[in-house]
């Protein structure tokens, strides 16, 4: 394994998905993109981390739209073309037989510092030693049924720990990014001889494991956490720990991987201040800290805006906090850089259905995220008659994108509805749906629109990071007060809030229309100096703070080295 200083103490960062680069579909959405941003910051700042994930050689899925409906296709990528095969294999017991695991190494290079790359270990069971059904375990991200998911999580958690040890790395802390990798804690218990421990012996082993484990939870609702019937769990986790240990640590009725992680991790955090509060209420008795998410500044800032920052704030890439100086940049330069990014967006969308009617001079709203009920993608379209009336006074257009999980029928219906509304609105309010939402699409959209829209049902948005990416590009948000926006919203300076801290869907829709009609659009079209101030303030107040460099520094000082 080509890792400098292999004996150097390292943090092992486990995540079911990590967005590494364009063309490597080892992620489904925000969780994986956040992990990728964090690894990029670790490379830039020289933080000694090694990441562990699955190779997901057939990806999540490639989305096609046929007659307004989502169709899923495999999205194969070729690991040998992007990563290095490691000469190392380990085995794990999955049910009644062993499964062999190989690995690939992908290096995340630094973009703004002199440090060594961060290695990412991609676990792979597609080996000739394995049964056909086991060779497929690392093919599809979040594929198959609950049994497939549990078997994947055994490979990730248990196999990941054994792979790091086989590679000879000196791991001081394990960071679990969401509960998918929680089974690694049972492997650490087993290695301490506590597989069948009781009483004081078990407590001593738990204490030792907790000192080595950090857990970040991303889900603010009970139903969103991976849970398995104990019968199923014991069938597949056979021999790792005694069932009594599993029941003691994993929850009273079912194996809840979040509860397992809470039991065996000494540091736990939510991904925004409100999310930490919600998590403490959801899991009383556990201390849950708050480290608000951030995005990698250079990864998500469009080239025209990067060039502008390079001229005026030369060290911004390595020290994003310096973006507070964006207020000093002339209005005309900010506007010109954004207009260039907007032109690039429209060029990128040239072949998308309906894109021919997009106009660079028209106010553009962006809405792109996972299509599911709690995101409420239809809130903007609650009253088509009012949308038409607003557009008669102040023309605007909408760019939408997002995938629904293959098993989320409600999410798929949202996509079909969006296409139906687009047809109804026609040229009065052009609505363009960009298929197959992925990083390269997101990078264009967040930088090229004029306003970023976010409409989740509170308090179900743990954090959200798309608005942070928009902020890096001088794009303000219009958002529900939930997740990070409770911290990032400075009304009229970084964007606008939809409703108050509460309210229902009808109140939120009314507030959205009122802000759009009476404040946002008039400011854009009639008070350009005021709009330019909002653009600059968005960078200075939100871009300078909601970045992954700040986030990682907090993990280092509060979670890793304490």
ZAMARGU-4260 file (C-alpha; in steps of 0.2 Angstrom, whole numbers, plus 5000, padded with zeros to 4 digits):
<rodrens>
0) 5000/5000/5000 | 5008/5016/4994 | 5005/5026/5010 | 5019/5037/5017 | 5023/5034/5035
5) 5012/5019/5037 | 5016/5019/5056 | 5009/5036/5058 | 4994/5037/5069 | 4978/5038/5058
10) 4960/5041/5059 | 4950/5028/5049 | 4934/5036/5041 | 4921/5023/5037 | 4907/5028/5025
15) 4895/5017/5014 | 4897/5030/5001 | 4910/5042/4996 | 4910/5054/4981 | 4927/5054/4974
20) 4927/5062/4957 | 4916/5064/4942 | 4913/5047/4933 | 4915/5036/4949 | 4897/5033/4955
25) 4901/5027/4972 | 4889/5039/4980 | 4870/5042/4980 | 4869/5059/4986 | 4873/5072/5000
30) 4880/5059/5013 | 4893/5053/5000 | 4897/5070/4993 | 4900/5076/5011 | 4912/5062/5014
35) 4921/5066/4998 | 4922/5084/5003 | 4929/5079/5020 | 4943/5068/5012 | 4948/5083/5000
40) 4949/5094/5016 | 4960/5081/5025 | 4971/5081/5010 | 4973/5100/5009 | 4976/5101/5028
45) 4987/5086/5030 | 4975/5077/5042 | 4981/5059/5043 | 4965/5050/5038 | 4962/5034/5028
50) 4944/5031/5022 | 4935/5015/5019 | 4920/5012/5008 | 4914/4999/4996 | 4919/4999/4977
55) 4901/4999/4971 | 4907/4994/4954 | 4889/4995/4947 | 4886/5012/4955 | 4870/5018/4963
60) 4860/5020/4946 | 4859/5030/4931 | 4843/5039/4929 | 4834/5040/4913 | 4817/5049/4911
65) 4805/5041/4899 | 4788/5049/4896 | 4791/5059/4912 | 4795/5044/4923 | 4811/5038/4931
70) 4819/5023/4924 | 4835/5015/4933 | 4850/5009/4924 | 4866/5002/4930 | 4881/5014/4930
75) 4896/5004/4929 | 4913/5011/4932 | 4930/5002/4929 | 4941/5002/4946 | 4957/4997/4937
80) 4956/5013/4927 | 4954/5024/4942 | 4962/5015/4957 | 4976/5003/4961 | 4973/4985/4966
85) 4980/4981/4983 | 4989/4964/4986 | 4979/4960/5001 | 4964/4950/5005 | 4954/4946/5021
90) 4939/4935/5025 | 4924/4938/5035 | 4910/4926/5041 | 4894/4930/5033 | 4881/4918/5038
95) 4887/4900/5037 | 4902/4903/5026 | 4917/4915/5023 | 4917/4929/5011 | 4934/4935/5004
100) 4937/4954/5002 | 4950/4962/4991 | 4953/4981/4990 | 4957/4995/4978 | 4966/5011/4983
105) 4961/5028/4977 | 4971/5043/4982 | 4963/5060/4985 | 4976/5073/4981 | 4977/5090/4989
110) 4972/5105/4980 | 4979/5119/4991 | 4993/5112/5002 | 5010/5102/5002 | 5003/5087/5010
115) 5002/5068/5005 | 4986/5062/4997 | 4972/5054/5007 | 4970/5035/5003 | 4953/5028/5001
120) 4951/5009/5002 | 4937/5002/4991 | 4932/4985/4997 | 4928/4972/4984 | 4920/4955/4985
125) 4920/4951/4966 | 4933/4938/4968 | 4935/4921/4961 | 4936/4913/4979 | 4918/4919/4982
130) 4901/4912/4978 | 4891/4921/4964 | 4879/4929/4977 | 4894/4935/4987 | 4903/4942/4972
135) 4889/4954/4970 | 4889/4961/4987 | 4900/4976/4982 | 4892/4979/4965 | 4877/4990/4969
140) 4876/5004/4982 | 4861/5002/4993 | 4855/4988/4981 | 4844/4973/4984 | 4834/4970/5000
145) 4837/4971/5019 | 4847/4955/5018 | 4858/4962/5005 | 4861/4978/5014 | 4865/4969/5030
150) 4878/4958/5021 | 4885/4973/5014 | 4887/4981/5031 | 4896/4966/5037 | 4909/4968/5023
155) 4911/4987/5026 | 4912/4986/5045 | 4920/4970/5050 | 4929/4968/5033 | 4935/4986/5034
160) 4943/4984/5051 | 4952/4968/5046 | 4958/4976/5029 | 4966/4990/5038 | 4975/4979/5050
165) 4981/4968/5036 | 4988/4983/5028 | 4998/4987/5043 | 4990/5004/5047 | 4991/5012/5064
170) 4973/5017/5068 | 4970/5027/5083 | 4952/5032/5080 | 4937/5025/5070 | 4925/5038/5063
175) 4908/5031/5058 | 4899/5042/5045 | 4881/5036/5048 | 4876/5019/5055 | 4880/5009/5040
180) 4897/5004/5047 | 4892/5001/5065 | 4896/4983/5065 | 4915/4988/5065 | 4912/4991/5084
185) 4907/4973/5086 | 4923/4968/5078 | 4933/4979/5089 | 4924/4971/5104 | 4928/4953/5097
190) 4946/4957/5096 | 4947/4962/5114 | 4940/4945/5119 | 4923/4951/5123 | 4913/4941/5110
195) 4904/4932/5125 | 4908/4944/5139 | 4896/4948/5153 | 4896/4961/5167 | 4912/4970/5171
200) 4922/4961/5157 | 4910/4967/5144 | 4909/4985/5152 | 4928/4986/5152 | 4928/4981/5133
205) 4914/4993/5129 | 4924/5007/5138 | 4940/5003/5128 | 4930/5003/5111 | 4921/5019/5115
210) 4938/5028/5117 | 4942/5023/5099 | 4926/5027/5090 | 4918/5043/5084 | 4900/5043/5077
215) 4891/5056/5065 | 4873/5053/5064 | 4864/5061/5049 | 4846/5055/5051 | 4833/5065/5062
220) 4819/5052/5061 | 4818/5034/5069 | 4812/5026/5053 | 4828/5032/5044 | 4840/5022/5054
225) 4845/5004/5048 | 4836/4991/5059 | 4835/4972/5057 | 4825/4959/5066 | 4837/4950/5078
230) 4833/4933/5070 | 4840/4940/5053 | 4854/4949/5062 | 4860/4933/5071 | 4858/4923/5056
235) 4871/4933/5046 | 4882/4940/5060 | 4885/4922/5067 | 4900/4920/5078 | 4905/4939/5079
240) 4898/4942/5096 | 4886/4932/5107 | 4868/4936/5104 | 4866/4943/5122 | 4880/4956/5118
245) 4871/4961/5102 | 4854/4963/5112 | 4863/4973/5126 | 4870/4985/5114 | 4859/4986/5099
250) 4842/4990/5106 | 4828/4981/5115 | 4817/4975/5100 | 4828/4975/5084 | 4846/4978/5080
255) 4846/4997/5077 | 4863/5001/5070 | 4862/5019/5076 | 4859/5013/5094 | 4874/5001/5092
260) 4885/5015/5087 | 4878/5026/5101 | 4882/5012/5113 | 4900/5010/5107 | 4906/5027/5102
265) 4913/5039/5114 | 4910/5055/5104 | 4893/5057/5095 | 4888/5072/5084 | 4874/5078/5073
270) 4877/5088/5058 | 4869/5105/5063 | 4864/5113/5079 | 4845/5109/5077 | 4849/5091/5071
275) 4859/5088/5087 | 4844/5094/5097 | 4832/5083/5088 | 4844/5068/5090 | 4846/5070/5109
280) 4827/5070/5110 | 4826/5055/5098 | 4839/5045/5108 | 4838/5052/5126 | 4852/5048/5138
285) 4866/5050/5125 | 4877/5066/5123 | 4876/5072/5105 | 4887/5086/5100 | 4884/5098/5085
290) 4897/5100/5071 | 4888/5108/5057 | 4892/5102/5039 | 4902/5111/5027 | 4907/5109/5008
295) 4924/5109/5000 | 4927/5127/4994 | 4937/5124/4978 | 4928/5108/4973 | 4911/5118/4972
300) 4916/5135/4967 | 4914/5138/4948 | 4929/5142/4938 | 4924/5160/4934 | 4921/5163/4953
305) 4938/5154/4957 | 4947/5166/4946 | 4939/5181/4954 | 4944/5175/4971 | 4961/5171/4965
310) 4963/5189/4960 | 4956/5197/4976 | 4959/5184/4990 | 4974/5173/4984 | 4974/5161/4999
315) 4955/5158/4999 | 4957/5139/4994 | 4967/5135/5009 | 4959/5147/5021 | 4941/5148/5015
320) 4937/5159/5031 | 4946/5173/5021 | 4930/5174/5010 | 4924/5187/5022 | 4934/5199/5011
325) 4922/5196/4997 | 4912/5212/5002 | 4927/5222/4996 | 4925/5215/4978 | 4917/5227/4966
330) 4899/5223/4962 | 4902/5223/4943 | 4915/5209/4945 | 4904/5198/4956 | 4890/5200/4943
335) 4901/5197/4928 | 4908/5181/4936 | 4891/5174/4940 | 4884/5178/4923 | 4899/5168/4916
340) 4894/5154/4927 | 4876/5156/4922 | 4881/5155/4903 | 4891/5139/4906 | 4876/5131/4915
345) 4864/5135/4900 | 4878/5128/4888 | 4879/5112/4899 | 4860/5110/4898 | 4859/5113/4879
350) 4853/5095/4876 | 4841/5094/4890 | 4822/5093/4886 | 4815/5111/4886 | 4832/5119/4888
355) 4830/5129/4872 | 4818/5141/4880 | 4830/5146/4895 | 4836/5164/4894 | 4851/5170/4903
360) 4843/5187/4907 | 4829/5178/4916 | 4829/5175/4934 | 4833/5157/4937 | 4828/5146/4952
365) 4837/5130/4956 | 4830/5115/4965 | 4840/5099/4965 | 4841/5086/4978 | 4835/5068/4982
370) 4817/5066/4977 | 4807/5060/4992 | 4792/5066/5002 | 4800/5076/5016 | 4810/5086/5003
375) 4793/5092/4996 | 4798/5095/4978 | 4781/5101/4974 | 4779/5115/4986 | 4784/5128/4973
380) 4771/5122/4962 | 4757/5122/4974 | 4747/5136/4965 | 4751/5136/4947 | 4739/5151/4944
385) 4749/5162/4956 | 4766/5156/4948 | 4759/5162/4931 | 4753/5179/4939 | 4770/5182/4947
390) 4779/5177/4930 | 4769/5190/4921 | 4776/5204/4931 | 4794/5197/4934 | 4799/5183/4922
395) 4808/5168/4930 | 4813/5150/4925 | 4816/5135/4936 | 4829/5121/4934 | 4826/5105/4943
400) 4835/5089/4946 | 4836/5074/4957 | 4834/5055/4959 | 4821/5045/4968 | 4827/5029/4977
405) 4822/5014/4966 | 4811/5008/4980 | 4803/5025/4984 | 4787/5025/4974 | 4782/5042/4981
410) 4798/5050/4976 | 4795/5043/4958 | 4778/5051/4958 | 4786/5068/4963 | 4797/5067/4947
415) 4782/5063/4936 | 4772/5077/4944 | 4786/5089/4941 | 4786/5085/4922 | 4767/5087/4922
420) 4768/5104/4930 | 4782/5109/4918 | 4770/5105/4903 | 4756/5115/4911 | 4766/5130/4914
425) 4774/5130/4897 | 4783/5145/4891 | 4776/5156/4905 | 4787/5148/4918 | 4800/5137/4909
430) 4804/5122/4920 | 4818/5111/4914 | 4821/5094/4923 | 4840/5089/4921 | 4841/5069/4922
435) 4854/5059/4931 | 4858/5071/4945 | 4876/5069/4950 | 4891/5079/4955 | 4895/5087/4938
440) 4877/5092/4936 | 4876/5099/4953 | 4892/5109/4951 | 4885/5118/4936 | 4867/5121/4944
445) 4873/5128/4961 | 4884/5140/4952 | 4873/5146/4938 | 4856/5149/4945 | 4851/5165/4954
450) 4842/5158/4969 | 4843/5141/4978 | 4827/5134/4984 | 4825/5122/4998 | 4808/5116/5005
455) 4810/5102/5017 | 4797/5097/5030 | 4805/5103/5047 | 4813/5096/5057 | 4817/5082/5044
460) 4832/5091/5036 | 4847/5085/5046 | 4858/5098/5038 | 4858/5100/5019 | 4873/5106/5010
465) 4867/5111/4993 | 4864/5129/4999 | 4881/5130/5005 | 4888/5125/4988 | 4877/5139/4981
470) 4884/5151/4993 | 4901/5148/4987 | 4895/5155/4971 | 4886/5171/4977 | 4869/5162/4975
475) 4858/5166/4990 | 4845/5154/4997 | 4826/5154/4999 | 4824/5140/5012 | 4813/5133/5026
480) 4821/5136/5043 | 4828/5119/5046 | 4845/5111/5046 | 4860/5122/5042 | 4849/5137/5036
485) 4844/5140/5054 | 4862/5145/5057 | 4865/5152/5039 | 4850/5163/5036 | 4853/5182/5038
490) 4837/5188/5031 | 4840/5200/5016 | 4859/5197/5017 | 4862/5179/5014 | 4845/5174/5007
495) 4827/5173/5014 | 4817/5161/5026 | 4801/5153/5020 | 4789/5155/5035 | 4794/5155/5053
500) 4802/5142/5063 | 4787/5131/5061 | 4771/5131/5051 | 4763/5119/5039 | 4764/5116/5020
505) 4750/5129/5016 | 4759/5143/5027 | 4776/5138/5019 | 4769/5139/5001 | 4761/5156/5005
510) 4777/5163/5012 | 4787/5156/4997 | 4776/5165/4985 | 4776/5181/4995 | 4795/5182/4997
515) 4797/5178/4978 | 4784/5191/4972 | 4786/5205/4984 | 4805/5204/4989 | 4816/5193/4979
520) 4811/5196/4961 | 4809/5215/4963 | 4826/5216/4971 | 4834/5207/4957 | 4825/5217/4943
525) 4823/5234/4950 | 4837/5236/4964 | 4853/5229/4956 | 4865/5236/4969 | 4855/5229/4983
530) 4855/5212/4974 | 4874/5213/4972 | 4876/5216/4990 | 4866/5200/4994 | 4877/5190/4982
535) 4893/5197/4990 | 4886/5195/5008 | 4881/5177/5004 | 4900/5173/5000 | 4906/5183/5015
540) 4895/5176/5028 | 4891/5159/5023 | 4904/5154/5011 | 4918/5159/5023 | 4910/5148/5037
545) 4900/5133/5030 | 4915/5124/5022 | 4923/5107/5026 | 4940/5115/5031 | 4931/5122/5046
550) 4921/5106/5049 | 4936/5095/5049 | 4946/5106/5060 | 4932/5104/5073 | 4932/5086/5071
555) 4951/5086/5074 | 4951/5097/5089 | 4935/5090/5098 | 4933/5072/5092 | 4949/5065/5086
560) 4963/5071/5098 | 4953/5072/5114
</rodrens>
